[in-house]
């Protein structure tokens, strides 16, 4: 448990420092060089999205690793199902006897040795509804609906910039800060979510 907490905190703190530094730079340039501010503010939102996506992937990876290190997971059918999917055990077509036999062998192996793969899960940047659907599947609490509008808008802005769409809209310092602060809030909530659920798991096994 201590290792999980340390890993989560370490990987959150450097991201928080970068977001805080980005806010300071934007505030400075907004006063001293408007042209630089306009450029920086345009790419601040995709940067914030990348920081959130990176932390989300790392945090879920640590959560999976926590289960790998703790006994008792073999009694948890939901997590076993997630492991089967995570290892692509059933993402194939099984038509003849030999392939069906291989499926049974793969599932049997998962039940005998229920572990998530060590690599980070393939989780792309998702809007709140899809993110919460994923979190519920792995026994984590959904993120609060209060983030719905700002998170989805932030992701839409990021996609527009990444797809080369031209926009004359210039985000204000307050608007940019709102999105950067949102990422910090989301990271804090996900960190607490993972720690609390992992403590619950530890206390029941």
N, C-alpha and C positions, 0 to 999 in steps of 0.2 A: 504494500500500500504506500509506503514511504517513497519508493522508487517512482510509482505512478505520479504522485503529487509533485515530486521534484521535476520529473520530465515535463509534465504539463506546465508547471510554473516557469521553468527555464525557457521553454519554447513560446510561451506567451509574452514574457517580459521583454525580450529583444524586439518583438513586433510592436509592443506598446511604445517602446522608446522611439522606434522609427516613425510611428504615427504622430507622436507628440512633436518630434523634431520637424516633421513635414508641416504640421500646423504652424509652428513658429516661423518657418521659412516663408510660408504662404502669407502670413500676417505681415511679415517684414516687407516682402515684395509688393504687397498690395498698397503699402504706403510709399515705398521708394521707387518702384519700377513697375508700372501697370502692365507693360508689354510682357515682362517676365512672369508676372502674376497670372496673366491670361493663359500663358502656355502651361505653367505649372498646375493651375487649377483644372485645366482640361484633362491632364493625365493623373491627377491626384485620385480621382474616383476609381479608375482601373487599378491603380496601385493598392488602394484600400481593399478592393475586391480580391486581388491576388493575395494580400496578407490574410484575409479571412479564409479564403479557400485553402491556403497553405496550412494555416493553423488547424482548420477543420480536419484535413487529411491526417496531419500528424497526431492530433488528439484522438481521433478514432483508431488510428494505428496503435497508440499507447493503450487504449481501452481493450483492443483485441489482445495485445500482448499480456495485459493484466490477466485476462481469462486463461491464456496459455500457461501462465505461471501458477495458477491456483487450481487445486483439486475441487471436484464437485460439479464442474461444468457438464460432465457426462449425464448428470441427472436433470439438466435443463434442456427440454425438448426444443424450445424456441431458439436457443443459442446453437444447439446442434444443427438445426435447420439452416441457420445463418452460415455456419461453417461449411455445410454441404454446398450451399450456393456460392460462398466465397471461394471454394476450391473447384468450382465449375464441374461438380460431380454429375449434375443432372442436366446440364446445358448441352445435351447432345441428343441424337435420335437413336433410340434403341428398338430395332426391329427384329433382328434374328437372335437366336439363343445365346450365342457367344457374347454379343454386345450387352444383352440383358444380364448375363452372368457377370460381366465386368462391372456393370452398374451395381449389382449386389455386393461384389467384392469391394468396390470403392466406398459404398455406404458403410459396409462392415468395418472397413479400416478407419473411417471417420469416428464411428462409435467406440472403437477400441482406442483410438488416439485422437480425441477431439481437440484440434488446434487450428487456429487461424494461421494462414501463411504469414511469414514475417514481414513481407513487403507491405508498403502503405496501400490501403484499399483504393481502388479506382473510383473516386468520387468527384465528379465535376461540380462546378459552381451551379447551385440550384436555387430556385426561388423558395420562399418560406414553406409553401405547401408541400413541395417535393422533399425538401430538407427534413421537415417534420415527419413525413411518411417513412423516410429512411431511419430516423432516430427511433421511432416507435418500434420498428422491426428489430432493432438491436437492444431493446429494453431501456432506452433512454427517454427522458421526458421531452416533449416537443418544446421548441422555442416559443416564447410568448407571441400571441397574435398582435401585440402592440408594435412589433417590428415589421409587420406585413408591408405597409405602404412604403416605408423608407428603404427597406432591404430590396424589395422588388424594383423600386425606382432606381436604386443604385446599380443593380444588375443590368437593367435596361440601358442606363447611361454607359456602362462598361461595354456592353455588346455593340452599341452604336459606334463608339470610338474604335473598337477593335475591328469592326467591319468597314471602317473608313468612311463612315457617314459624316458629311460636313455639317457643322452647326455653328451658328453665330451666337448662340446662347453662352453667356459667361456666368459661371456660378459665383455667387458672392462668397466672401470669407465665411459667413455664417452657414451657408449651404454646404460648403466643403467640410467645415468643422463638424456639421451634423452627421455626415457620412463617416468621417474618420472616428468620431465618438461612438457611432453605432457599431463599428467593427470592434472597438475596445469592449463595449458592453456585451456584444455577442460572444466574444472570446471568454470573458469572465463568466457568463452564464453557462456556456458549454463546459468550461473547466469545472465549475461547481456541480453541474449535472453529472458529469462522469465520476467525479470523486464521491458524490453522495450515493449514486447507484452502485459503485464498486464496493463501498462500505456496506451497503445493504447485502450484496452478494456474499461478502466475506463473513458477515454475521450469521448467515443462514447455512453456511457450508463448513 
